[in-house]
Amino acid sequence: MYALLLDRAGISKKKGYIETDGTIRLYFTVKDAKSKLRRSRQVATRAFHELESCGLIVRRKQGLGRPAVITLNLPVGERRGADD
């Protein structure tokens, strides 16, 4: 799941979805995760929760059926490579 989000971060960066603090904004729904992972909704939801609890992502819900905004927290050694 994290690899998918990291790949999506590269696409989002190219499209200019960058926050004022320099972090990259992602839109990746549970439905998208379910489809890409070819797993159930419960497994996709659990994967998001695990990434959040480990501090690898931050999800900010928007409500009204809109997808959550996801911000990746890249490990320190990976930040340099993600900027390329």
Protein Blocks (a to p, Z undefined) as FASTA:
>chain_A
ZZmmmmmmmmmmmnopacfkopacddddfklmmmmnopafklmmmmmmmmmmnopaccdd
ebjoiacdddddddfklmmmmmZZ
